Amino acid sequence: MFAYLNGTLEEIEKNQIVLDVNGVGYMLTVPNGVVDKLPSIGNNVKLYTYLINREDTQELYGFIDKQQKTMFEKLITVSGIGPKGALSVLSALSTDEIVRAIISEDITSLTKAAGVGKKTAQRIILDLKDKMDDFDIIANIDGERSTLSRENPSLDEVAEALMTLGYSQTEIKMAMSSLTEMDGDTSTLVKAALKSLDT
């Protein structure tokens, strides 16, 4: 319903704010990190929004940028992770940190979020690992691959080999990032990439 709201910041209370847009006050729930990035009360601010309709209430959530909003949308699709859990993850980690944790299967980082235990972290990784292509950090990983490829042409062959073996683009990107400090021929690098994917 709302893509974003642009208005005057009227109130800040814990992780809720009130934004005045043309005389209408909108209450938004935001991740803790968003509050730290807001201007002082009385200043203009633009937040990307997500509306959840329930039988007895409507809840409006605010995010500092589109990437954070997209991550929220993905997190709430995970079984057992509602809006509260998604906000907890976004409060504990930046969007880039969440993407890296999911791609590298870093359970420890995800469990930094309040209410997220080992099983929940594993579920987040399982459900979202192949759905991280929407984030800029993936482009950064591709950039790293391009740089590495210029330094070591064997890496293009590694990527092609992994694709032939049926690995997803996300898995290939993760494997390529693990080869940053490695040298060797194509066979050696393929074996190292497969080992990184199996850990």
N, C-alpha and C positions, 0 to 999 in steps of 0.2 A: 504493500500500500504506500509506504514512504520509502524512497530511495535514500534520502538524507534530509536533515533539517539544518537550516542556517539561521541563527538568531542570536539573541543576547543572553549570555549566561547570567541567570538570576540567583540560583541557589546551588550549593554543593554540600552534600551530607553523605559521608562514607562513600559508597559506590553508587549513589543516586544523585542526579542533577536535575535542575529545572531550566529549560531553555524557552525563552520568550520569543515566539515567532509571530510577528504582527499582532501582538496583544493576546495571543493564546499561549498559555504555559504548558509545555510538554514535559512530563517526568520521564526520564530515561535512566535505566540501570546500565552501568558501564563497568568494564573491568577496572581493577584498582589502578593499573598503569595509566589508564586514560586520564584519571583525575590529576595525576602528576604533570601531564602535558597540557592541561587546560590553562587558558589565560585567567586573569583575576576576574572576579564578579563584575559585571557591567560591560565586559568586552564581548565582541562578536566571536562566535565559534561555529564551525560546520562539523557535524557528526553524521556518519553513515548509520542508517537505522535498520532494525529488523523487528517486525511486529509479530507477536505471538497471540493468537486469539484462543481463548478458552471459554468454556461454558459460562463461567461466572466472572471473568475478568479479561482485560487486555493488557499485555505487557510489552513495553517498547524498550528496546535495547539500543545503546549507542556505541559507535566504534570510531576510532581515530582515523582509520583509512579503510579502503575497500578490501585490502588483504586481510585485515583483522576481522572484518565482517564475514568474508568468505570462509575463514577458518572457523568462526563460530557456527556458521551454517553446516559445515562438514562435521564438526564435533557433535552437534545435537542429533545427527543421524546415527551415531554409534549407540548401540543398545546399552541402556543403563546410564547414559550421559545426557542429562537434561540441560536446560539453559543454565541452571545453577552450576552444574559440573563444568560446562563449557566455559563459563565466566571464571571459574576457579583456575582452569588450565591457562586461560588467557591472562589472568592476573599474575600467575607464577612465572610464565615464560613469554618471551616475545614471539611473534608469528614465525620469524626465521628460526628461532630456537625450537619451536614445536615441529616445524617441517623437518629440520635436521634430526631431531629426536625420532620422529616417525620413520624417516628414510633409513637411518642407521640402527633402528630398533633399540634405541637407548631408553630402556624402561626406567632407569634411575632418574633421569631428567624429568620424565613425565610424572613420576610419583612425588615430585616437589610440590605439585598442586594439592591443596587441601582437599581431602576426600577422595583422592585418586590413589588406589592401592595397586599392587603389582598386577592383579588380574584385570583391573580396569585399564591399566596402561597397555597390557598385552592386547586387549580388545581394541583399543584405539589404533594400535599399530596394525593389527590384522585387518581391520575394516577400512583404514585410510591410506595404507602404504601405497596403493596403486592410484590414489586420487590426489596426488600432490602436484600435478602438472599445472595447476592454476596459479602457482605462486612464483614470484620473481626470483626467489632463491634458486629455483630449478634452472632458470636461465643463467644464473651465476655459475652453477655447476657445469652447465653446457659450455660456458665461457672458459672455465678451467680446462675442460676437455679439449677445446679448440687450441688453447695455448699448449697443452701437453702434446697434442697431436702434431703441432708444428715442431716440437722438440723431439718427439719420438713417433714417427709415422706408424709404428706397430700398433698404437692404440686404436686407430681406426679399424684395424683388422680384429682387434679384441672385441670392439663393439659389435662388429658384424658377426663374429663368432657367437657371441652371447645372444644376439637376435635370432640366429639360426637355431640355437638351442631352446628358443621359446621364452626367454626371459622378457619381462615387460620393460618399457622405457624407463620407468622409475627404478627398477632393479639395476638396469644397465647404468643409469646415471650414478647410482649409489656405488656400484662396483668401480666405475671409472674414477670416482673421487677417492677411492681407497688406493689407487695406483699412483697418487701424486708424487710420492718420493721414490718410486721404483724404477729400476732399469732392467732391461733384458729383452730377449727376442719375443715374438708373438706367443709362442707356446708357453714360455715362462709366465708371461703376463696373463694369459688366459687362465692358467692354473691358479695364479694368485687371485684373480677376480672371482673365480668359482669358489675358492676357499673363503673369501670375504662374504660371499652370499650365503654360504652354508653355516657361518658362525651365528 
